[in-house]
Amino acid sequence: MPPDSRGSAQGISHLERRATNQARAGSAAEDRGMDLDRRASARESLALPIVLADGSLATTRNLSADGLFFTAPAGQQVDKWIRVEFSVASAGLKFTATGEVVRIERGELEDGVALRLHSQALSALD
């Protein structure tokens, strides 16, 4: 093999080894239960007051097209399915959604709740 070709072949081989090692590292992280970001849509940080179906207040931390994370006072009862609502008065819109609780992060002062949204609606404010 000519020197230039051999150098290229070694470069490709090096890149293949590197990709394989990175893939193995990702698999090892999964095996250890590390949370790799596999979201279907991007999250946006957004702190808005929301009203839960029972009338209690919470605050969004972030949301995406598929999910919502909010915080509420610690120790509050959290059902498996939750209906949330918030308004954006400046836009004249109200957002309502029903979501499945996929994670609860219990804290001393507040709890974090992750929802996977299954139905959502955007409507004009009354």
C-alpha positions as CSV (number, residue, x, y, z in Angstrom):
1,M,0.0,0.0,0.0
2,P,1.4,3.5,-0.8
3,P,2.4,5.6,2.2
4,D,-0.5,8.1,1.6
5,S,-3.1,5.4,1.5
6,R,-1.8,3.7,4.5
7,G,-1.9,6.9,6.5
8,S,-5.5,7.4,5.5
9,A,-6.4,3.8,6.3
10,Q,-4.8,4.2,9.8
11,G,-6.7,7.5,10.3
12,I,-10.0,5.8,9.4
13,S,-9.1,2.8,11.6
14,H,-8.4,5.3,14.5
15,L,-11.7,7.0,14.0
16,E,-13.6,3.7,13.9
17,R,-11.9,2.6,17.2
18,R,-12.8,5.9,18.8
19,A,-16.4,5.7,17.7
20,T,-16.6,2.1,19.0
21,N,-15.1,3.2,22.4
22,Q,-17.6,6.0,22.7
23,A,-20.4,3.6,22.0
24,R,-19.1,1.2,24.6
25,A,-18.8,4.1,27.1
26,G,-22.5,5.0,26.4
27,S,-23.6,1.4,27.0
28,A,-21.6,1.2,30.2
29,A,-23.3,4.4,31.4
30,E,-26.7,2.9,30.7
31,D,-25.7,-0.3,32.5
32,R,-24.9,1.8,35.6
33,G,-28.3,3.6,35.4
34,M,-26.9,7.0,34.4
35,D,-29.5,9.2,32.8
36,L,-28.5,9.9,29.2
37,D,-30.7,12.6,27.6
38,R,-32.9,10.9,25.1
39,R,-35.7,13.4,24.9
40,A,-37.7,13.5,21.7
41,S,-38.0,17.3,21.8
42,A,-35.9,20.1,23.3
43,R,-36.7,21.5,26.7
44,E,-37.2,25.2,27.4
45,S,-36.7,26.7,30.8
46,L,-39.8,28.5,31.8
47,A,-41.0,29.5,35.3
48,L,-44.8,30.0,35.2
49,P,-47.4,29.6,37.9
50,I,-49.7,26.6,37.2
51,V,-52.9,25.4,38.8
52,L,-53.3,21.7,39.3
53,A,-56.7,20.0,39.0
54,D,-57.2,20.1,42.8
55,G,-56.7,23.8,42.8
56,S,-53.2,23.8,44.3
57,L,-50.5,26.0,42.9
58,A,-47.2,24.9,41.4
59,T,-44.5,26.4,39.2
60,T,-43.1,25.1,36.0
61,R,-39.4,24.7,35.7
62,N,-39.2,23.6,32.1
63,L,-41.4,22.3,29.3
64,S,-41.2,20.7,25.9
65,A,-43.7,19.5,23.3
66,D,-43.8,16.2,25.0
67,G,-43.3,17.0,28.7
68,L,-43.4,19.4,31.6
69,F,-41.4,19.6,34.9
70,F,-42.9,21.5,37.8
71,T,-42.3,22.1,41.5
72,A,-44.9,22.1,44.2
73,P,-44.7,22.4,48.0
74,A,-43.1,19.3,49.6
75,G,-45.2,16.4,50.6
76,Q,-48.1,17.1,48.4
77,Q,-50.1,14.1,47.2
78,V,-49.2,13.4,43.5
79,D,-51.5,11.2,41.5
80,K,-50.4,9.1,38.5
81,W,-52.2,11.4,36.1
82,I,-52.3,15.1,36.5
83,R,-54.2,17.9,34.8
84,V,-52.3,21.3,34.6
85,E,-53.3,24.7,33.4
86,F,-51.5,28.0,33.0
87,S,-52.2,31.3,31.2
88,V,-50.1,33.6,29.2
89,A,-52.0,36.8,29.6
90,S,-49.8,38.9,27.3
91,A,-50.6,36.4,24.5
92,G,-54.2,36.0,25.5
93,L,-53.8,32.2,25.7
94,K,-54.5,29.4,28.1
95,F,-52.7,26.1,28.1
96,T,-54.2,22.9,29.6
97,A,-52.8,19.5,29.5
98,T,-53.1,16.0,31.0
99,G,-49.9,14.2,31.8
100,E,-48.6,11.0,33.2
101,V,-46.2,11.3,36.2
102,V,-43.0,9.7,35.2
103,R,-40.8,10.9,38.0
104,I,-41.0,12.6,41.4
105,E,-38.0,14.2,43.1
106,R,-38.9,14.6,46.7
107,G,-37.2,17.6,48.4
108,E,-37.2,19.2,51.8
109,L,-39.0,22.3,50.8
110,E,-40.5,21.4,47.4
111,D,-41.0,18.3,45.2
112,G,-40.3,18.2,41.5
113,V,-42.7,16.3,39.2
114,A,-42.0,15.3,35.7
115,L,-45.0,14.7,33.4
116,R,-45.1,13.1,30.0
117,L,-47.9,15.0,28.2
118,H,-50.6,12.9,26.6
119,S,-53.1,15.6,25.7
120,Q,-52.7,19.3,25.6
121,A,-54.8,22.2,24.3
122,L,-54.2,25.9,23.7
123,S,-57.2,28.2,23.8
124,A,-58.1,31.9,24.0
125,L,-58.4,33.3,27.5
126,D,-62.0,33.9,28.6
